[in-house]
Amino acid sequence: MSYEFAAARSRRPTVIYVLDEFREVDVDPDEALKLMKADPLKLFDSVRKVVEEELGRIRGVEVGARYLGKDEGVVEFLLETDIGHPAIKVIVSEDPAKALRKFYEAEKTSSMR
C-alpha cells in the first residue's frame, strides 16, 4: 500500500481510498476538511463521479466513521451499488497511508470523532 505524490501536486492532497487503492481527486484539501466536520455528504457529492467511475452507479450513501486530526482527516462512506455494499474513504493528509492507519487505530480504540 504505497502512495507517492508527484512533485507538482499539493503537499496535502485530497484522495479517495477505493478498491484498496489511493486516487487523488480534485477537491481543495481545506474545503474537504471543513466538509468532513460539517457536511460529509456534501464532501461525498464532490467525489461521487470519480467513485462511480470505479464502482458503477451508486444507489445509496451513508456516512461511516470519521477520524479528524490536527491537519488531516479521514471519513468513511458506506455505499450501496450495483456490485454490493463497498466502503470508501476520503482522506486529506500529507501521508494518506499513515492517516488511514490512524483511522483504523482510532476505530479499534473507539476514539472516533
N, C-alpha and C positions, 0 to 999 in steps of 0.2 A: 504494500500500500504506500506508494511513493508519489509525491506530487511536487514538481518543481515549477517555479514561476519563470516566465520569460522576463528578461531584463527590462523590457518596456512596460511590463504590467505593474499594477499597483502593488505596494508593499503589503497591503491588507485587502486582498480581493474578496469578493463575494463568490462562493462556489456552491454548487449542489453536489450532494453525495447520493448517487443513484446507481443501482446495479453494481455496487462495490467499486465505483469509480468516481473520482472528483472531476467536475467540469466547471470551469469558470463561466460566470454569467455576467451580463452587462447590467448590473444593479449597483448603484452607489453604495459603498460599504457603510457610510454614516447613516444613510437613509434606511438601509437594511437593518442596522442595529436598532434604530428607533422603532421600526415596524415590528421587530422581534418582541419588543416590550409592549407596544401599544396596540398593534393590529396585525398579528401574524397572518391572518387570512389575506390581507391586502398584500403582504410580502409574497405569499404563495402566488397570488394573481400575477405578480411581476415576473415570476419564473415559470408559470404554467405552460407556456408554449414550448419551452425547452424540455420540460418534463414530459409533455405529450409526444415530443419527437422520440423520446426514449421508450416510453411506456404505452403509447397509444391514448385513446380517449379516456379522460378522467370523468367519472360519474359522481364522485363524492370526495370531500376533503375534510379531515378533522385535524385539529392541532394536537400534537402529542406532547412529549416532554420538551422542556427548554433548559438550556444551560446559558447563563449570562455572566461573563467575566468582565474584567475592567474595560478592555478594548476589543473584546471578541464575544462571539455568541454562536450558539447552535440551536436551531429549532427543528423539531421533527414533525413531519406531516404524514398522517396515515391516510392512504388513498384507497379508493375503490375504482378499479379499472377493469377493462375487458379481460385482462390476464390474471386478475386476482386482487389481492389487498397488500400491495407493497408499501413500504415506508421509505420516505426520502428525507434527507436533511438539507437545510440551507445553513451554510457556515460562513461567518466573517471572521478571518483570523490571518495573521502573518504565516501561520503554520496550520493549515486545515486539518492535517492528520493528528497533530497534537491536540487541537481543540476537540476533535471527535473523541479522542481518548479521554479527555477531561469530561466530556458529556457522558460517556459510558461509566466512568468512575463515579460521577455525581449521581447518576441513575442508580447505581448499586448501593450507594450510601443514603439514598432518598433525600439528597440536598438540592433537588431541582427547584428552580425559581420560576 
